[in-house]
Amino acid sequence: MFLKADKRNSSDQINSPEDPYNLTTHTLSNGLTLYLSCRNHKPRIETRIVIKAGSAQDPEESTGAAHILEHLMFKGSESIGTLRRSEEKVLLEKISRAFESLREVEDEEERKKLFQKIDALNQKASVLSLPGEYDRILSHLGARGVNAYTSVNETVYKCDIPSIELERWISLESERFSRPVIRSFLTEIEAIFEEFNQDLDDDFSRARDLLLEKLFPGHEYGSHTILGKKEHIKAPSIEKIEEFRNTWYRPEHMALCLAGDFDREEALELIDRTWGKWNPPSLEKPLPGPRNAKPLRRSEKHGIKGADSEFTMTGFRFGGVRSEDYDPLCMLDLILSNSQAGLIDLNLVQKQKILDGGSSLSTAGDYSWFVLYGTPGPGQSLGSVHRLLLKQLDLIRKGEFDDRLLKGVIKFLEIEQTQDLESNQIVDAFADCFSEGISWSEYLNRLDRLKNLTAEDLIAFVKDKFNESYVRIDKKEGEDPAQELVNKPEITALNIDYNKESAFFADLRSRNPGYRNPSFPDYNRDLEHCDLNRAVKISRCANKKNDLFEVTFIFPEGKSSSPWLPIAGDYFPYLGTDSLSPDALQKEAFLLGIDLSIQVDLERTVFSLYGKDEDLEKALSFTQSLIRRGRGDRRSYRKYIQGLIKRRKDAKLSKKVLLFGGLYSWGLYGPDSPFRDIIAEKDLKSMDADHLTHEIRRLFDLPHQLFYYGTRSLDEVRTLLIDLHPGTGNTLTLRPKKKYVEKEGDGNVFFTNHDMVQAEVFRLAAQSHFRSSHLASITLFNEFFGAGLNSLFFQEIREARGLAYTAYSSISVPESPQNRHILSSYLGTQADKLPEALSEMERLFQRVPARDRLFEEARTALLKSQSSERIADADIFWSWWEAQELGLNQDYRQKIFHDLESYSYTMMEEYFRNSVIPVKNNILILGNRDELDLKSLEKRGPLYELDPDELFNY
């Protein structure tokens, strides 16, 4: 039992009063570890439940067990998700035995019969269970960000809850983890197989898995992938999964991490009263000890083929996160690659010797691995990229680098740490500390340890640790012969009754604390405004939390004003000045701790500066010099255009760009789309760098908005900008904008062929132009129908039928009144499941959802969630800006909240009938022509096959 603060037992640890995260750690008598960080930024709590076991702990004969169990933990417990537990238990035991029999049968006909038996048992069990009830309970609590992940040495469950719901959440999770039940196994294993298919279509994931396999021979980091082997997923063992759970899902291997607005003593008492009673039986056999990977004697080269563009990666093996390798590796990673001034950034990417590249450090308990990666430029071999990457290590080995970079890295990390202080996401660090066996003081002291590292230390480390024992993986274009499709199993859909609930949920519901009064930004109180001159307006929001600043210029021209602007924004990092070369300029910015970025959208361009407020003058002066005196040169421009043309070709090989770029844009706009509106190759080659620098420079002479977030007063900022604004003072006239029209659907089916295992689908429907009166309906539609684990779309597509791993539907809020609300729905499924998936998708849109508890739970969830949200700091300005763009005078969330308080099912029914069902749509499909039934697609509407050349217009 926990005692009061003045009588804390010896297992409690009150960390240093200088700890900015206000963390204390505790251990219950049953071994459960607690990380409690009390912070009152907003009335919410970020939570993590950590199990110190992942894929490395999977049984050899049942790889993927940790990941499968992660999924199954969302199915409830002996009290959650069940109506008649004793009857259900009998059926679930039969299902478990049937799956064990399935593992022993190889004859396809016998397997089919067994599968039919399992399907019938699954149907009977589902009548006694409540699929999706755990998700419904979390929605009822107003939880957000519900998810989980499995890595090599940990499994982590994530959730963000209103502070007022801490007691009910603790009760819920204590029940879930102390008495879990594996149910709905058949449909969930199909969803997991879709996740496996998704991974097969990701060339980077396959290359990473091969890298680890070769880097860690004889060790689970290499032999156990996160998802597991295909043969183990095809014939899973519930018995092995339960054995894994009983071994690792125990208090002594678990931690509960909380960061947010809560009372520490109250939390301790609640946790001890619930989780503290969990005392599982002792283990009969000891846990297996760590294994050592076989030594790497020399370098190895391996390869894979796939539809995506080519790349290479080279991996080195090191000691685990607790070894002496960790600190120098952290420093080395940022010296080589920090997206601004690392050796790879400047020597290779900035000088355009490779198309892209970088380094990454991955850490775990037994080992860590350090990876160099790169993509080739036009006509470049992967071997050339590999050698150039290794040369950057040689530069450090020889001491041929600017040792000021070490101080730049420290400043970079100090700013990053300051930003982390404002977020409850620090729970992720708690989770990693627990799973990797690192004390919190070690974590906090990391920066001090890195400050003590010298250039000589880094040189010695690279000389000693980086040798010829590495693994190189080359990914080339081509068809992967190893990919094998698995026939779709015949699964009967579960009939989910959303009006029934368990006794546990009913009791939890009876203890509903309601929701707090919401708080919305007061623009008149929180923002100040003034004019710098006739063309420039300044807005200021005070930073009362730290010493960082943000300066943002918002220009009213984007791609619709000039198709050259996105090119100019992309070329911007390659500019130098008359006194600084491009790489020297980037290094100077990094050493000053200044982060510059430029983003060109369709309607506007945003130029941002970040750093420490003490460096504001330097940052503005630096920016002024860069804008006024920035210049490219003929050689860098020519190489940039060659790289851009290569990127365009590579984009045609990317399924993400094909679907989310090309097909999506065609489905929404037709052939006259911003995606296809590009500058021809011959025009790119005939232009010069001066034109691009002019495109950037002229922005600062347009009428525009400037936003400052920091510690200085509005008068101070205005005074600085009088001298340091980059513009010339000559106000230019805005150029006319090209209008791209979002079209209503025509009932067409657009298909593009791509070598892949899954088929990915979008259903697109352009609704009305912006209507503030629809905001509450749209928000409720997204919560109730389309997005999240508890949504009807997800439940029916994935939970009831196992047709997809990812499935969602949502309606967007446009950026301006001239744009439309867009209803977009997505799923990814195995090719032979596509007809059923499309039919189910259409069925859901053809009728008004039934009036059941899902609707009221969604409304309650939104009220709880929005009442505990806080728009603060720089977000206040962006809320104000968003409202201004939509013609509103307040944060539109305020209107949504008040409308939701009185919102009825009848109102949702009316919205669905008038704005969802009758709206015409287009279906967009990306998949392998050889695996799809194109004839069945023609029944859904006129079928048009679009090749990548049509989609990309080059």
C-alpha positions, 0 to 999 in steps of 0.5 A: 500500500502507498503511504502519505507523502511524509511516509513514502516507502523505500520503493518511491523515488522523488526526483530532483526538485530541479527536474523541469518535468516534476516527475516522481517514480514509484513501485507498487508492492506487486512490482508495477512501476509508475512514472507520474509527472504533474503539469497543468498546461491543460486539463488533460493527461497523456498516458502510456502503459508499457510492457517490457517485451516486444518482438525479440521476446516472441516464441521462435515457433510463433513470431509476431506474438507480441504484435498480435497480442497488442491488437487483441488487448483492444478486445476487452476482458472478462468483464469488458466486451462480453454479455455472458462470459461463462458461455463465451469462454467455452466457445473461445476455448474451442476456437483456440483448439481449432487454431492449434489443429489448423497449424498441423494441417497442410492439406488445403481442403482440410484447412478449408473445412477447419476454417469453416468450423472456426468461422461458425464458432466465431459467429456463435461467440460474437453473439455473446460478446460485444465487439468494439466495446473497449473502443466505445468506453474510451470514446465515452471518456473523451479519450483521444490518440488511442493507439499502440505499437510494438518494437523489439523490446517493448509494447506501448499503449497510448491514450490522451484523456481528460483529467476529470476521467482519471479515476474511470480510466484507471479502473478500465485499464486495470480491468483490461490488463489484469483479466484480458480475454482473446476474442474476435480473433478470426477477424482481427488476424485478417486485419493484421494480415492486411497490415502485413500486406501493407508492409510488403508494399513498403520497400523501405520496410522490407529493406529495413527488415533485411538489414536487421536480419543480416546485422544481427545473425543469431539474435532476435533483433534479426530473426524476429520482425515486428509483424512476424513471419508470414507462415506464423500469421497464416497459422497463428497459435492462441495458446502461444499468444496466451503463454506470451501474455502470461509471461510478460504482461505482469506487473513486474514487467510493466509501467504506468506513465502519466503526464498532465493535470492531476493530483499525484497523491490522488493518482497514487491512491487510485492506482494502488486501489486497482492495479495494486490488487493484481497479483498473478501466479508466479512463473514456473520457469525462468525467463530466457537470458539475452543472446549474443549476435554472431560477430560480423567479420566483414562487410556484406552486401544484399539487395531487394527489388520493388516498385519504388525508387532506388536507395541504399542503406548501410548499417553498423552494429553497436552496444545497447542504449546503456553502453558507452557507445550511446552518447557518441552515437547521438552526437555523431548522428546529428553531426552527420545529419540534422536536416540543415548543416550536417556533413551529409546535409552540406557535403552531399545533399546541399552540393547535390552529389546525391539526391537525398540522404542522412543518418539515423540511430536506433537504440534498444536494450541489447544492441543499437544500430546506426544507418547511413542512407541515400538516394541516387541522383540522375545516372548515379549508381548506388555504389557511388552513393554508398561510397560518398556516405562512407566518406563522411565518416572518413572526414570525422575519422581524419578530423576534417570537419568544423568542430563548432558543429558540436556546439551547434548540436548542443544548441539544437538539443537545448531548443528541442528540450525547451520545446519538449517541456511544453508537451505532455508527450514526455511520457514517451521518454518515460516509456523508453527509460523503463523498457531500456532500463535507464534511470530518469536522472541518466536521461536528464543528464544526457545533454550535460554528458554530450556537452563534455564530448570533444571533437577528439572524443568523436574522432577516437570513437569513429576510428575505434568503432566504425570498421569494415563490419557493416551491412549494405542493402541496395534497393533496386527497381523491379519485381520482387519474386518473393511476394506471394498472395494468399487467397482471401478466407471466407469470413462471415461478418460479425453482427455488432449490436451497438445498443448493448453493453456489458455490466462493467460499462453500465457501472462505469457510465453511472459514475460519469463526472460530466465535463468541465466548462470549456475555454476558448481563446479570447483574440482581443485579450491574447493577441496584439496587432499593429501596422509596420507600414501600409503593406505589412501587418504585425500580430503578436502573442506573448510567450510566457513559458520559455525563451524561444521565438517564432516569426512567421511571414504569411504571403498571399501568393502561392502556386495558384499565383505562380507555378514557379513559386514552389520551385523557388521555395524548393531551391531556397536552401541552395542559395548563398550570398555575396559573402557566404557560400550556400553551405557556409550560410546553412552552417551559420544558421545552424550555429546561431540556432536559427531554423528557417523554413519556407512552405509554398501552398496553393494560395499562400507562402509561409516563411518561418524563423525559429530560435532563442529570443536572445538571438532574434536580432541576429535571426532577422539580420541574417534573414534580411541579408539572405533575402536581399542578397541571396543568389544562386549560380548556373551550376547549382541551378543546373544540378538542381533541375537535373535532380528535380527531373529525377524526383519527378520520375521517382514520384511515378514509382511511389504508391503514396504519391500515385494515390494521395497525389495523382489519383486524389487530385484527378478525382477531385479536380479532373485533369485541370488540377494543381497537381498536374499544373507543372512547369515543363522540363524544357522551361525548367532548363531554359530558366535561371537561378535569378528568376527563382531568387526574384520569386522569393524576394518579391514576396517580402514587398507584397502586402502580407501578415507577420506573426511574432511569438516570443517574450518581446513587446509589440513595440520592440518587435516593430522597432526591430522590423523597421530596420530588419524587415527583408522587404525594400519598402516598395509595395507590389501588386498581387498577381491574379490567381488561377482558380482550380475548381473542386468538382462534384463526382460523376460516379466514375471509377479511376484506376491506376496500375501499380505492382503491389500486394494490396489495393488502395481505395479512395471514395471522394465526394465534393460537398457544398462550399463552406457553411458554418452551420454545418460545422457541428454536423461535420465534426459529429460525422467524423467522430461518429461515422468515419474517424477513430477506432469507435467510428461506424466505418472502422467498426464495420470494415475492420472489426466486423469483417477484417477487410482492412488494417486502415479504414477511415472516412472524414469530411474536411473544413476548407481553408476559405469560403470559396472551397468545398467540404470534401468527404473522403474515405479510404481503405487498403485491402488485399486485391481479392477482398476489393469487391466485398470492401467496395460493396461494404463501403457503399452500403454504409453511405446509402443509408442513414446510420441507425439511431443507437448509442454510438451517436450519443457516445460520439456527441458526449466524447466530443463535448468531453474532448473539446471542453478539456482542450486548450488553444494556447501560445502560438496556436492562438494566432493560427486559430485567429488566422483560420477564423479570419480566412473563413470570415468568422470572428471567433474560434469556430470550435466555440460554435461547434461546442455550443451547437453540440450541446443541443445537437440531436439525432434528428439533426444528424439524420437530416444532414446525412440525407441531404449532404452525404447520401445524395452527393455523387462520388468518384472511386479511385483505385491503385492496385495490380491489374493482374490481381484485380477483377476489373470487370467487377469495377465496371459495374460501379460506374464508368471505368477509366484507367489512368497511367502515371504519365496522365496523372503527373502530366509529364 
